[in-house]
């Protein structure tokens, strides 16, 4: 555990209590793993105590991993459980320590936010389904948002790739997927990261709770999915202004404009319409920024996969 050693070596003289808690069902191993390291001076660091602390934390991690595999627990939590659950309980009044602990739990929090916002991210897939595949397969009418009109620069306002079918169809799919997410992670909170219920903080007092939890889940998914596609349309608008055009049915290649606008708009809509919900909880602020930064990589990975299995004409 490099970070545990870093915290001990770099901190000023103090008493550091390290209590690596994995979860409530693991309390016996945790209670046996508490280590108190007393550093009398920065020049008299006890290397043996540091080594012992590192060994004990490693033992707890390995034991937790074996336990998770035997009990079919979520494997994704094995690596980060000791970081986000253990180091978060290192009580040290030191800014560097808090920064290190925050960084340690960041991958898990990013995964959590991605799963919560996942239905909205997949609105683009719904837009392809309702705006391209279904109309082509069943010869259905397609209603282009810009009506085929050009902007004053002579280029299309948005292009044929943006239709009302895709806009509302994609948002509809996001609503259904948010209902599925709520069903799978029902009433699971922070202790279950990354599998957190997007409606964990929601109740009948919130404006989007129309009769029951399922309408609330659908409404949240629909609005966030709609926000995703609004952002995607804004990206297309900017691409057209830069002279980037679609080549027939193939979209122009602009990885940043194809990803960041829709990712940013998802969270703009989340903060605007769901300010009290877990997706925008203050504990996830850094994770939201991290997820937005990594979105181009995630988006490109899915596009490459879609291209290889024949769902996309190009890998971008």
Secondary structure, DSSP 4 states (H G I P E B T S, - for coil): -HHHHHHHHHSPS-EEEE-----GGGHHHHHTT-EEEE-S-TTS--HHHHHHHHHHHHHHHHHHHHHHHHTT--TTHHHHHIIIIIGGG-----HHHHHHHHHHHHHHHHHHHHHHHHHHHTHHHHHHIIIIIHHHHHT----BTTTT-B-TTSSBSS-TT-BHHHHHHHHHHHHHHHHHHHHHTTT--GGGTTS--TTTT--TTSTT--SSHHHHHHHHHHHHHHHHHHHHHHHHHHHHHTT---BTTBPP--TTTTTHHHHHHHHHHHHHH-TTSGGG-GGGHHHHHHHHHHHHHHHHHHHHHHHHTTS-SS--
